[in-house]
Amino acid sequence: MDWQKIIEQSIAMLFPLLIVFIFVYYMLKAFFDQFEKQRKQEFRMKFSEESFPIRLQAYERLTLFLERIKPESMVMRLANSGMNTLDLQKALLANIREEYEHNLSQQIYISAQAWAMVNAARQSMIQLVSSTATEHKPDEPFSEYATDLLEEFASISDDPVTIALLFLQKEAREII
């Protein structure tokens, strides 16, 4: 037998096999790609269903955090008779820090923009507490400091705490 005929016959047999192999390869690839896509979608749905209550709770906790760092809330909770300006300032700053640290982990459940607004509100309250305290003597009774702090906060037209609260409410409504 001639080698050329053997090679031609081999090619004639291998060519259809190659075409069938390519066809089966692409069919299987499409099937597995679709299967993987469906599996990922099911995972996202399951994760979404499981994470929804946690995300909603994060918005609730951060809303509570923002409400608790408002000056009127903090002064009512923290002011004690016998405190002076420095004592109240320290108590207010410690309260803001503790509340923030308690809710720090919530940032993974909300958008980066919402977390930035919460941080801006916290920083604004720290700045307000500190700057108002500089207008008073550290050892004077806290009442004038507290009054000035509340008046200063009330005079801010677009305070960051309210802006952050509104933003959190808007985002929470979007996920519901």
C-alpha positions as CSV (number, residue, x, y, z in Angstrom):
1,M,0.0,0.0,0.0
2,D,1.1,3.5,-0.8
3,W,1.9,5.8,2.1
4,Q,0.3,8.7,0.4
5,K,-3.1,6.8,0.2
6,I,-2.7,5.8,3.9
7,I,-2.2,9.4,4.8
8,E,-5.1,10.6,2.6
9,Q,-7.5,8.0,4.1
10,S,-6.3,8.9,7.7
11,I,-7.0,12.5,7.0
12,A,-10.4,11.7,5.4
13,M,-11.3,9.8,8.6
14,L,-9.8,12.3,11.1
15,F,-11.3,15.3,9.5
16,P,-15.0,14.4,10.4
17,L,-13.8,13.3,13.8
18,L,-12.1,16.7,14.3
19,I,-15.3,18.5,13.3
20,V,-17.4,16.4,15.6
21,F,-14.9,16.9,18.4
22,I,-14.9,20.7,17.9
23,F,-18.8,20.7,17.8
24,V,-19.0,18.6,21.0
25,Y,-16.4,20.8,22.7
26,Y,-18.3,24.0,22.0
27,M,-21.6,22.4,23.0
28,L,-20.2,21.2,26.3
29,K,-18.5,24.5,26.9
30,A,-21.8,26.4,26.3
31,F,-23.6,24.0,28.6
32,F,-21.1,24.3,31.4
33,D,-20.9,28.1,31.0
34,Q,-24.7,28.3,31.3
35,F,-24.6,26.0,34.3
36,E,-21.9,28.1,36.0
37,K,-23.8,31.3,35.2
38,Q,-27.0,29.8,36.7
39,R,-25.1,28.5,39.8
40,K,-23.7,32.0,40.4
41,Q,-27.1,33.6,40.0
42,E,-28.6,31.1,42.5
43,F,-25.8,31.9,44.9
44,R,-26.4,35.7,44.5
45,M,-30.1,35.2,45.1
46,K,-29.5,33.0,48.2
47,F,-26.9,35.5,49.5
48,S,-29.2,38.4,48.8
49,E,-32.1,36.7,50.7
50,E,-29.8,35.9,53.6
51,S,-28.1,39.3,53.7
52,F,-31.2,41.4,53.4
53,P,-32.1,41.4,57.1
54,I,-28.4,42.1,58.0
55,R,-28.2,45.0,55.6
56,L,-31.5,46.4,56.9
57,Q,-30.3,46.0,60.5
58,A,-27.1,47.9,59.5
59,Y,-29.2,50.9,58.3
60,E,-31.2,50.7,61.5
61,R,-28.1,50.7,63.7
62,L,-26.5,53.5,61.9
63,T,-29.7,55.6,62.1
64,L,-29.7,55.0,65.8
65,F,-26.0,55.9,66.0
66,L,-26.7,59.2,64.2
67,E,-29.7,60.0,66.5
68,R,-27.6,59.2,69.6
69,I,-24.8,61.6,68.6
70,K,-27.1,64.5,68.2
71,P,-26.2,67.1,70.8
72,E,-29.7,67.2,72.4
73,S,-29.6,63.4,72.8
74,M,-26.1,63.3,74.2
75,V,-26.6,66.2,76.7
76,M,-29.8,64.7,78.0
77,R,-28.1,61.3,78.5
78,L,-24.7,62.3,79.7
79,A,-25.0,65.6,81.7
80,N,-24.9,65.2,85.5
81,S,-25.1,67.9,88.1
82,G,-21.7,68.8,89.3
83,M,-20.1,68.5,85.9
84,N,-18.1,71.3,84.5
85,T,-17.5,72.2,80.8
86,L,-14.4,70.0,80.5
87,D,-16.2,67.0,82.1
88,L,-19.1,67.3,79.7
89,Q,-16.9,67.8,76.7
90,K,-14.9,64.6,77.6
91,A,-18.1,62.7,78.1
92,L,-19.6,63.8,74.8
93,L,-16.4,63.0,72.8
94,A,-16.1,59.6,74.6
95,N,-19.8,58.9,73.8
96,I,-19.3,59.7,70.1
97,R,-16.2,57.5,70.0
98,E,-17.8,54.6,71.8
99,E,-21.0,54.7,69.7
100,Y,-18.9,54.9,66.5
101,E,-16.7,52.0,67.5
102,H,-19.8,49.9,68.4
103,N,-21.1,50.4,64.9
104,L,-17.9,50.3,62.9
105,S,-18.6,46.9,61.4
106,Q,-21.8,48.1,59.8
107,Q,-19.8,49.7,57.0
108,I,-19.6,46.4,55.2
109,Y,-23.3,46.3,54.7
110,I,-23.9,49.8,53.4
111,S,-22.6,51.8,50.4
112,A,-19.3,53.6,50.5
113,Q,-21.1,56.9,50.1
114,A,-23.5,56.2,53.0
115,W,-20.5,55.3,55.2
116,A,-18.7,58.5,54.1
117,M,-21.7,60.5,55.2
118,V,-21.9,58.7,58.6
119,N,-18.2,59.5,59.0
120,A,-18.7,63.2,58.0
121,A,-21.5,63.4,60.6
122,R,-19.4,62.0,63.3
123,Q,-16.5,64.3,62.5
124,S,-18.9,67.2,62.4
125,M,-20.2,66.4,65.9
126,I,-16.7,66.0,67.2
127,Q,-15.7,69.4,65.8
128,L,-18.8,71.1,67.1
129,V,-18.3,69.7,70.6
130,S,-14.7,70.7,70.6
131,S,-15.1,74.2,69.1
132,T,-18.0,75.1,71.4
133,A,-15.9,74.0,74.4
134,T,-13.1,76.4,73.5
135,E,-15.5,79.3,74.0
136,H,-15.9,78.3,77.7
137,K,-13.6,77.9,80.7
138,P,-13.0,74.3,81.4
139,D,-13.9,74.6,85.1
140,E,-17.2,76.5,84.7
141,P,-20.5,74.7,85.2
142,F,-21.6,72.7,82.1
143,S,-25.0,74.4,81.7
144,E,-23.8,77.4,79.6
145,Y,-21.7,75.1,77.4
146,A,-24.6,72.7,76.9
147,T,-26.9,75.6,76.0
148,D,-24.4,77.0,73.5
149,L,-23.8,73.6,72.0
150,L,-27.5,73.0,71.5
151,E,-28.0,76.5,70.0
152,E,-25.0,76.1,67.7
153,F,-26.3,72.8,66.5
154,A,-29.8,74.2,65.9
155,S,-28.3,77.1,63.9
156,I,-26.6,74.8,61.4
157,S,-29.0,74.8,58.4
158,D,-27.8,71.6,56.7
159,D,-26.2,69.7,59.5
160,P,-24.3,66.6,58.4
161,V,-26.2,64.4,60.9
162,T,-29.6,65.1,59.3
163,I,-28.1,64.8,55.8
164,A,-26.6,61.4,56.7
165,L,-29.9,60.3,58.2
166,L,-31.9,61.3,55.1
167,F,-29.4,59.5,52.9
168,L,-29.5,56.3,55.0
169,Q,-33.3,56.4,54.9
170,K,-33.3,56.8,51.1
171,E,-30.8,53.9,50.6
172,A,-32.8,51.7,53.0
173,R,-36.0,52.3,51.0
174,E,-34.1,51.4,47.8
175,I,-33.1,47.9,49.2
176,I,-36.6,47.2,50.5
